[in-house]
């Protein structure tokens, strides 16, 4: 049934009005002015992000991947830029974080394109490699995902926390103090290789990861938006893609076939 001007579909703001074409066009042009302002501001923020000072990575981090032991430098895979997604999967966890998985569902296609711009995209977790491989197989993913188990990497980049830090209620996260009852939190860090050295150029956490979520950016175009106001927390609706109950399951085999 199509809603009339006096009916509001579930979740749509009551202020929504049905107007003649000319009035709709005027409202759209007015919003377009603000959208262009936002785009210019985003471009300026991106420019400032690129001009951030660099920090030389001195510590010899070691990771375990499918081919064996690796260093941070070898994770670049012959390219000069590396984006690390800090995936919430700790040692002993039965499965990865649903919200991180929500984001990672787009990694395979993104990594393919980013490789054409001298950039490698990988995921890093503190879980052991067998734990990572088991969950990765379940999800049908192909992107590179390595284990930082036994190294300081996750702690140094402030996405893993000791039991003492959690108990104190003073975890250092998102460049400030926070209290969150989890040993793992999400983030993304960027590294660059130059003259044989590896540099840390940028990290972002929490809502800073929003821009990496294409589903949210699509939903933000709709009248209902993310439709999360009535939920216990913003991402409470998210499930692993093989656990949605509406029958619209993610077809892993079709994805594998499409990716070759």
N, C-alpha and C positions, 0 to 999 in steps of 0.2 A: 504494500500500500504506500502511495506517495503522500508525504506529509503536506498538509495545507499550511497557510500562513499562521494558523492558530495552533498547530500541532508541532511538537518538538521531538524529534527522534531521541532515543535514550542517549544521554551524554552530550547532546548538542546544547550549547548555551541558549537560555531562554531569550536572550537579546537578539538572536538571529532574526532578520527581517527578509521578507520577499519583496523586492522592489522592481520597478520598471528598468529596462536595459540601460537607459541613459543615466539613471541614478547609480546603478551598479558600476558602470564604467567610470563615473566620477570618483566613486569610493575606491575603486581599484587603482586609479591613477594617483590618488592621494597616498595610498599605501605604498605604491611603487617608489615614490619619492623617498620614503623612509627606508625601503629595502635597498635602494641605491646607496643611501648614506651608510647603512650597515655594511654593504659590500665594500665600500671604500675604506671603512674603518677596519674591516677584517683584512683587507689587503695591506693596510698600514701595520697592523699587528703582526702579520706574517713577515713583513719586511723587518720589523724590529726583532722578531724571533730569529731570523737569519743572521742578524748582526749581534746576537748575544756573544759574549766572550766564551772561549773554549777552555776546558779543563783537561789537562793531560792525565790519561789513565795510567797510573804507575803500578798498580797491583797486578800480579800475574794470575788473573782468574783462570780457572780451569772448568770446562764443561764436559759432559758426556753426551754424545750424539750417536746416531745409528752407525757411524763409521769409526767410533771410538772417541778418544780424548781430543778436545779442541781448546784453543785459546780464544780470547775475545777477537783477536786479529783474524783468525782463520774463519770465524763466523761471517765475515764480510763476503766470503765466497768470491773473491777476486774483484769486488766492487769497492767504491770509496766511501759509501754511506751505508749505515746499518741502523735499522729501526728494530728495537727489542720491545715486544709486548710482554709485560710481566703478568703472566697468566696465573690466576689463583688456583694452584693445585699443590698442596703440601704433601710431605711424606706421610703415607698411611691413609690418605684420603681415598675414598672409593670412587669418586668422580670429580671432575673439575667444576668450578663455579659456573652456574647457569648464565650469569650475566657476562662473564668472560667468554663463555661458549657462544652466546648471542652475538658478540662482537667478532669472534674468530670464525664464524660461519662464512664471513666474506674474505678471509685471508688468502685462500687459494687463488682466486681470480685477481685480487689486489697485488699479490706477490709477483705474479706473472707480468703485470703491467709495470710495476715499480722497478723491476729488473732492467727495463728499457731506459730508465732514468738513473742508472748507476747506483741503485739503492736495493739493498737486501732486507727483506722483512722476515723475522723469525719470532718464535715465542720461547720464553725461558720460564721454567718453574723449578721449585725446590724439591719436588717429588723425584723419586728415582726414575731412571730411564724406562725400566719395565712398566712402572705405573703410568708414565706418560704414554708409552706406546700402546698400552691396553686401551686407554681412554680415547686416544687418537684413532685407533682402529674402529672402535665403537661409533665414533662420530663421522667416520669416513673422510677425514681430513688428510691432506697431503703436504701441507706446509711444513717447513723444518721447525722442530720443537726439541730443544735440548734441556738437559737437567743441570742445575747448578748445585745439586746436592753435595754437601760437604764443603762448599766454598762460602766466602763472605759476600758474594755478588748481590744476592737479594737483600741482605741486611744493609750493605753499603748504599744501595739505591732505594732504601726505605720502603720496601714492599713486604718484608718479612720481619716478624717481631718475636722476641724471646718471651717465655712465660713470665719473666720478671717485669718486662716492659708492659705486658698486657695487664698484669696485676696492679701495677702502679697507676694505670689509667693515664699514662703520659707517653704514648707512642708518638714518634716523630713521623708525621705523614703529611704530604701536600705542603711541605715547607712550614709546618707549624705543629703544635701539640694537639693531639686528639685522643679520644678514648673510644676504642672499638674492640669488642670481644672476639677478635680473630687473629690468628697467627699470620695470615696472608691478606694482602690488599692489592688492588689492581694499579697498573701504571704503564707508562710507555717511556722509553728512553732512547735518545738518538746519539749515535756515535759517528765520527768521521775519521778517516785514515789519511794521513799526510806525512810525507817524508819518512815513512817507516814507523810512525808513531800513531797511537790511537787516542782520540780526544772525545770527551763527553761534551756534547753541545747543548742538550736540552732534555728535560724530563717533565712529564705532566701526569697528574693524578686526578682521581675523583671526577668532578664535572668537566675537567679539562679533557677527558676522554670522549665527551659527548660528540665531538665533531667526527669521531671515527665510527659512529653508529649510523649507517645509512638508513636502517629501518626507522629510527627516530626522526631523521631528517625528512623522510617521506611522510611519516605521520604528522609532522608539524605543518604540512601543507593542507591537511584536512580539517573540516569543521570540528570534529571531536578531538583532534590533536592526539596527544599520547593517552588521554583518557585514564589518567592514573590518580586523580584527586581522591577518590574514595578508597584507594588501596592502602594497606598497612604501611607500605613504602613504595617509592616510584617504580621499582622493577619487579614487584611481587608477582606480576602476571607471567613473567618469562620462565620458560621451561627449556630443557635440552631439546633439540629439534626432534628427537625420537620419542618425546614424552607428551606432546600435545594431545589432548583427548577429543578434539573435534573432527578427527578423521583426516585432517589435512597434514598428514605426516610428510616429513622431509624425505624424498626418495633418494637414498644414498647411491643406489646403483645407477640411476639416471645421471646424477652429478658426476660419478666416476666416468661414465661413458662420454659425457659432454667435455670433460677435461682431458679425455684421451688416456 
